[in-house]
Amino acid sequence: MEHKSICVVGICTVDAVARYVDEYPPRGGLRSFDSLVFTTGGNAVNCTIALAKLGLASRVITKVGRDSSGELVLSELTRHGVDASGVIRCDDAHTPFSFVCVHRDGQRSFLHTVGTNGTLRLEEIDLDLVRGCELLLVTGAMLLPALDGRPTAELLREARGAGAVTLLDTSFVDAAAADRWRAVVTPALEHLDYFVPSRLEAAAVTGHEHPAEAARALLDGGCRSAVIKLDREGVYFQAADGSTGAVPAYRVDGVVDTTGAGDCWCAGFLAGLAMGEPLADALLLGNAVAAHGIQQAGASSGIPRLQAVRQFQARTPTV
């Protein structure tokens, strides 16, 4: 499929996804759950595998340990046809790991160990790979302490200077103070074509809970366009051309697992931009891909080929 070249920089994990965990045991106690699935995860890996399933090629830049979990990440990327030539191997840190607790309503909670995500540095990234892309997404900010903030801003500046469209997504860290959110995101804003946080992330950065107010503050901070993901309500956007509005989600019968829903949305949005679609259509495609992601367990298990997503869009009403 002909499209603009895509590079995604960010976090990886190996996930153990447990369903269903609605109550945590007390100290010394025990609770049972129904099923456990081991899978790759992390924003950058989820997004590029979802792109591959849609039928779009992409490159991923992340960092793994020289351990069995790192081998699993690399083998899954390779199996799906993702360009992993930019993946960095590390001898002195382990591959990140998350235990994902899926609740019966499809929402999830995480227990996470940072591992190599905590040591990914700008100096390790092959900037020629970044400069050679036409779309660059940095994803997982807030969980990349050695790359967050000014190093990410420099990475985005390099890509944009070479002609790339730049995007940034964050991971929600509920315990992080407002000062940390601003320190991570604010330096990047002037180098961004699109900032694509969730509602909670946008509020954490700007102090505004209403999406329109948060988006305006982000544009005032320097980014050209802000797209705020609103879960079952779709997305809200304010764009560089002055356009603004809500783009609704697609109606689905049931939510199985929301793990990776934002990453699947990013894959759909990137796919739309890469194929030259108007902004509103790319946003709708993001919503459609996310709708598939939440209907199966695992971050990208439910993503079909792009043609099937198009068919879904044609027959499925929005909310």
Steps between C-alpha positions, in 0.01 A plus 500: 500500500647836397520747786730744675774337706428462872737479798385443858731563796401396851445237760475124479391239753413139533149482645333233709130581452275356771122484460304575713643677802232701678639479850858495627588260783588635842851449629549123523175431313414337167256576218448299183451616142376331183783518245855622444649600164866588441553753225721786390388845604613856546379792293758484221477123451120498521470780246742357242352149522152648455627689195643178360169320551325779312749446217729802547876471541672688783826519693525479879773638724494365854741334744501142631720295728704198393252266664217269396248783519712707264515210259121472515460869414741474206349176368146640511603818321677295235210256468263785422738663253590806706844649424689439825841611373490795740433292812780545757631201699615551858720284726443675831120531527209260451219526249202682655213292637138577587240296684170620356185454708192512278175580680161369389405834347805480270703761689841400625764570763874445471792385711810604307877473525679760287813309393658618175228759445665691781839511328411581136704810417504734203870423442415134433244571229618490139383844388544406135213253545290778649592757235409251230135475605205712390292443814657472846306402810669510840281304740516398864624837629493509881644146504825591319689695770831521310324616180209702637496878484776681314656189337160413351464860385839473326399172334179659371693807383740281300214314333301812423809672364536212255140544386311252718156550651548457875270352765528441874295274727536455874434224752279588792687492831238578760751575778699756298483861613399780264857632494626172361233487231593849389873426509449200271252649252558876484845492331360280222195709411672743262637207298165319469254479217267286714483441874263205559447450875205346680255722686675426831844568352390826341354613831818403685711711261274805475294502819182516288254212521281618212650374171443828315679700767783246521544498122512879484766509773708244306479705180591810697802303625627453146365179346324536166211261571366327812294182490361384834386139526169469687459119521141403412421860399755500215743791472499878516738704283619851435711528184755738358259611225249621760265203469373348822243249620411157628540181297276223639597147587347199326232297673617156617300229674740435785838598639731205572830672577608863462872414523677678216187681380687831478786336312257345252341842459844646424557227241174584325567874513854453369366278223257770394769769501744272317246441224435872464145500636337821626533551874137413580526172308830409669341565840204278412736227386677523835165454676415200279832326566465562875150349486651177369774503762261502796299201379773241562741436787848638442632827367466437125345153473176626348651713222408374149616610156412851395235381255309335785519822703358691203214250477436542872486878455250466216254288699548623858337813641690743718390572855 
